[in-house]
Amino acid sequence: MQALRVFCEVAELRSFSAAADRLGISQSAVSQRVRQLEQRLHAALLDRSVRPFTLTAEGAVLAREGREILKRYDDLEQRVANGLETCSGVVRVDAIYSAGIGLLSKLRRRFLEHQPEVEIQLEYRRPEDVAEAVRDGRCDLGIISYPRRWPDVSAKMLRTERMCVVCSARHELVERHGGAGAVHARELSHRSLIGFDPDLPVARAIKRYLREHGVVDGFSQHVDNIDTMKAMLAETEDLAILPERTVQREVKARVLSTLGLEPPLTRPLGIIQARGTSLSGAAQAFADFLLEDSSNARDSQPDTADAVEAAAPFVPPVSPPATEDNSSGAPGPRSR
């Protein structure tokens, strides 16, 4: 394995001396190991008849595929060193749309790089359906917002998401605040707002937030999904309060703009599982992976008890649990 690593460095740098410097060994040791590898494989890997040397056809194949072998070996070595055992099996995860289809797909790919024997099945549903699937055992893990402690469901905090004011890129508030400023809650008084259906937890959280900061809300319309809301915001002078992450694509396309919200408001997101049941090794590994990833990213999102309490101002009924908006980019049942 060491000879292969030396050869791959030589092939990449096209220099014995540069490879020796990178590896911290002598140039003669580099040359000797490459010669030994050629003798073992009974093939010339370098064409030394030209200056600088080039790779032979066999050398090019070994360099290309050898890097993949080294990567897999290094990953395996790290897992063993960290005490991370490989596992296998199917893990079923149901999530609300606004958990982030792109984000969860990316995390699944990263997880499978280290646990290739695991199959992660992701389904996206309305929040009440996610909770029901967890209860019935139709999925191993659920990802919902505003998680609480229920008798039959246990929850762990995954992350908190910053809420912001969203409007058309041409809105006068964008010009007033320079396109990157913050709006104080009181500036939203008597403005036309688009809100989520009043029976959704996110709508209750926003309404309480506005009320506590003396805002006379002016919700002109209520919808049940972010797709409809974003389309309306792009064509009107209305405003909305949404999770910042859910509109990144439209902001990048300069269709919508976001403004910070002062005082800050956040939305909690958590992992739930059926209480009293044990997760499989694969499911537990994936849950731990999600929690570790969120822990590493928390410096970009507030994650204090005060922030969570501000974002979740009500106590949902015990059964069924309160649900949340279909805040994604995917339509809810009324618009399907």
C-alpha positions in Angstrom: 0.0 0.0 0.0 2.9 2.3 0.8 4.5 1.7 -2.6 1.2 2.5 -4.3 0.9 5.7 -2.4 4.4 6.7 -3.4 3.7 6.0 -7.0 0.4 8.0 -7.0 2.3 11.0 -5.6 5.0 10.7 -8.3 2.3 10.4 -11.0 0.4 13.4 -9.7 3.4 15.7 -9.3 5.4 14.3 -12.3 8.5 14.7 -10.1 10.4 12.3 -7.9 11.9 15.1 -5.8 8.5 16.8 -5.3 7.0 13.5 -4.2 9.8 12.9 -1.8 9.3 16.4 -0.2 5.5 15.8 0.2 6.0 12.3 1.7 9.0 13.3 3.9 11.3 10.7 2.5 14.5 10.7 0.4 14.3 10.9 -3.4 16.3 7.7 -3.7 13.6 6.0 -1.5 10.9 7.2 -3.8 12.7 5.9 -6.9 13.4 2.6 -5.2 9.8 2.0 -4.3 8.5 2.8 -7.7 11.1 0.4 -9.2 9.9 -2.3 -6.7 6.3 -1.7 -7.7 7.1 -2.1 -11.4 9.0 -5.3 -10.7 6.1 -6.7 -8.7 3.6 -5.9 -11.4 5.9 -6.9 -14.3 5.1 -3.6 -16.0 6.7 -0.3 -16.8 4.7 2.4 -15.1 6.8 5.4 -16.2 8.4 6.2 -19.6 11.8 7.4 -18.6 13.0 7.9 -22.1 11.6 11.4 -22.3 12.1 14.4 -20.1 10.1 15.0 -18.0 9.0 11.4 -17.8 5.4 10.4 -18.7 3.1 7.7 -17.6 2.7 4.6 -19.6 -0.7 3.2 -20.4 -0.3 0.8 -17.4 0.9 3.6 -15.2 -2.1 5.9 -16.1 -4.5 3.1 -15.2 -2.7 2.4 -11.9 -2.6 6.0 -11.0 -6.3 6.6 -11.6 -7.6 3.5 -9.9 -4.9 3.5 -7.3 -6.2 6.9 -5.9 -9.6 5.3 -5.4 -8.0 2.3 -3.6 -6.0 4.7 -1.3 -9.1 6.7 -0.5 -11.1 3.7 0.5 -8.2 2.4 2.5 -7.8 5.8 4.3 -11.5 5.9 5.0 -11.4 2.3 6.4 -8.4 3.1 8.6 -10.2 6.2 10.0 -13.3 4.3 10.8 -11.3 1.6 12.6 -9.3 4.2 14.5 -12.5 5.9 15.6 -14.2 2.7 16.5 -16.8 3.0 13.8 -18.1 -0.3 12.7 -19.6 -0.9 9.3 -23.2 -1.9 9.3 -25.8 -2.9 6.8 -29.6 -2.9 6.3 -32.4 -0.6 5.2 -33.1 2.6 7.0 -36.5 4.2 6.4 -36.7 8.0 7.0 -39.8 10.1 6.6 -39.3 13.9 6.6 -41.3 17.0 6.2 -40.6 18.7 2.8 -39.0 21.7 4.5 -36.3 19.5 6.1 -34.6 20.1 2.8 -34.7 17.5 0.0 -31.4 18.6 -1.4 -29.7 18.8 2.1 -30.9 15.3 3.1 -29.9 13.8 -0.2 -26.5 15.3 0.2 -26.2 13.9 3.7 -27.3 10.5 2.6 -24.6 10.4 -0.1 -21.9 11.4 2.5 -23.1 8.7 4.9 -23.1 6.0 2.3 -19.5 6.8 1.4 -18.6 5.4 4.9 -21.4 2.9 5.1 -21.9 1.5 1.6 -23.8 -1.6 2.8 -26.7 0.6 4.2 -29.7 1.6 2.1 -31.4 4.9 3.1 -35.0 5.2 1.9 -36.2 8.8 2.1 -39.8 9.8 1.9 -41.3 13.3 2.1 -44.7 13.8 3.7 -47.0 16.1 5.5 -45.8 16.4 9.2 -48.8 14.6 10.6 -48.1 11.7 8.3 -44.5 11.6 9.4 -45.5 11.3 13.0 -48.1 8.6 12.2 -45.5 6.6 10.2 -43.1 6.7 13.2 -45.9 5.5 15.5 -47.0 2.7 13.2 -43.4 1.5 12.6 -43.6 2.3 8.9 -40.4 4.3 9.2 -37.4 4.1 11.6 -36.9 7.9 11.9 -38.9 11.0 11.3 -37.7 14.5 10.8 -40.2 17.3 11.8 -40.1 20.8 13.1 -41.2 21.9 16.5 -40.5 18.5 18.1 -41.9 17.9 21.6 -42.0 15.1 24.1 -45.0 12.9 23.4 -45.8 9.7 25.4 -45.3 7.5 22.3 -42.6 9.4 20.5 -39.2 10.5 21.6 -37.4 13.4 20.0 -33.9 14.8 19.7 -33.0 18.3 18.6 -31.4 18.4 15.2 -31.0 22.1 14.5 -32.6 25.4 14.6 -33.2 27.4 11.5 -33.1 31.2 11.2 -36.3 32.9 10.0 -36.2 36.0 7.8 -38.4 38.4 6.0 -38.9 37.4 2.4 -40.1 39.7 -0.4 -39.7 40.4 -4.1 -36.2 41.4 -5.1 -37.8 44.7 -6.3 -39.5 45.5 -3.0 -38.9 49.0 -1.5 -37.7 47.4 1.8 -34.8 45.9 -0.1 -33.8 49.3 -1.4 -34.2 50.9 2.0 -32.0 48.4 3.8 -29.5 48.0 1.0 -30.5 44.5 0.2 -28.5 43.0 3.1 -29.9 44.7 6.2 -32.3 43.7 8.9 -35.9 44.6 9.5 -37.2 45.2 13.0 -40.4 43.4 13.7 -42.2 46.7 14.3 -41.6 47.7 10.6 -44.0 44.9 9.6 -47.0 46.7 11.2 -49.8 47.4 8.9 -48.0 45.8 5.9 -49.6 43.1 3.8 -48.3 39.7 4.9 -48.8 36.2 3.5 -49.0 33.6 6.2 -49.3 29.9 6.7 -52.7 28.4 7.6 -53.5 29.4 11.2 -53.7 25.9 12.4 -50.1 25.1 11.6 -47.5 25.5 14.4 -45.2 27.7 12.3 -48.2 30.1 11.8 -48.8 30.2 15.6 -45.1 30.8 16.3 -45.0 33.8 13.9 -48.3 35.2 15.1 -47.1 35.1 18.7 -43.8 36.7 17.8 -45.5 39.6 16.0 -47.9 40.1 18.8 -45.1 40.1 21.5 -43.3 42.8 19.5 -46.3 45.1 19.1 -46.9 44.4 15.5 -50.4 44.9 14.2 -50.4 42.0 11.7 -52.0 42.4 8.4 -52.2 38.9 7.0 -53.9 39.3 3.7 -53.8 35.6 2.7 -53.0 32.3 4.2 -51.6 29.3 2.3 -50.4 25.9 3.2 -47.2 25.6 1.3 -44.1 27.6 0.5 -44.3 27.0 -3.3 -47.5 29.1 -3.6 -46.2 31.6 -1.1 -42.9 32.2 -3.1 -44.8 32.6 -6.4 -47.1 35.2 -4.8 -44.2 37.1 -3.2 -42.4 37.4 -6.5 -45.3 39.1 -8.1 -46.7 41.3 -5.3 -45.6 43.8 -2.7 -46.5 41.3 0.1 -44.0 40.1 2.7 -43.7 36.7 4.5 -41.6 35.3 7.3 -40.0 32.0 6.2 -37.0 29.8 7.1 -34.0 31.4 5.3 -32.8 28.2 3.9 -36.0 27.5 2.0 -35.6 30.4 -0.4 -31.9 30.2 -1.2 -32.5 29.2 -4.8 -34.9 32.1 -5.5 -32.5 34.5 -3.9 -29.6 33.3 -6.0 -31.8 33.7 -9.1 -32.6 37.3 -7.9 -36.3 36.6 -7.9 -36.7 37.0 -4.1 -34.7 38.8 -1.5 -34.3 38.1 2.2 -33.8 40.6 5.1 -32.8 39.7 8.6 -35.4 39.8 11.3 -34.8 41.6 14.5 -35.3 40.4 17.2 -34.3 37.0 15.8 -36.8 34.2 15.4 -35.9 30.5 14.8 -37.6 27.3 13.9 -36.5 24.1 15.6 -36.1 20.8 13.7 -35.7 17.4 15.3 -35.5 13.7 14.8 -38.3 11.5 16.2 -38.6 7.8 16.8 -41.2 5.5 18.4 -40.7 5.5 22.1 -39.7 2.2 23.7 -38.3 0.7 20.5 -34.7 0.1 19.6 -33.2 1.3 16.4 -31.2 -1.1 14.2 -27.5 -0.6 14.0 -27.8 1.1 10.6 -30.7 3.4 11.7 -28.8 4.4 14.9 -25.7 5.1 12.8 -27.6 7.3 10.5 -29.3 9.2 13.3 -25.9 9.7 15.0 -24.5 10.9 11.7 -27.3 13.5 11.3 -26.9 14.7 14.8 -23.1 15.0 14.5 -23.4 16.9 11.2 -25.9 19.4 12.8 -23.6 19.8 15.8 -20.7 20.7 13.5 -22.9 23.3 11.7 -24.4 25.0 14.8 -22.0 27.9 14.7 -24.1 29.3 11.8 -27.5 28.9 13.5 -28.6 29.9 17.0 -29.2 26.9 19.2 -30.1 28.0 22.6 -33.0 27.1 24.8 -34.3 30.6 24.6 -34.3 30.5 20.8 -36.1 27.2 20.7 -38.7 28.4 23.1 -39.3 31.6 21.2 -39.8 29.5 18.0 -42.1 27.0 19.6 -44.5 28.9 21.8 -47.3 26.4 22.1 -47.7 22.9 23.5 -49.2 20.5 20.9 -51.8 17.9 21.9 -50.5 14.6 23.0 -52.1 12.6 20.2 -51.8 13.3 17.4 -48.9 15.7 17.7 -49.2 19.2 16.3 -48.0 19.5 12.8 -46.1 22.0 10.8 -46.2 23.6 7.5 -45.2 22.0 4.2 -42.6 24.7 3.9 -40.5 23.3 1.1 -40.7 23.9 -2.5 -43.2 21.1 -2.7 -46.9 21.7 -2.8 -49.2 20.6 0.0 -52.3 18.5 -0.5 -54.5 21.5 -1.5 -52.3 22.4 -4.4 -51.6 18.9 -5.7 
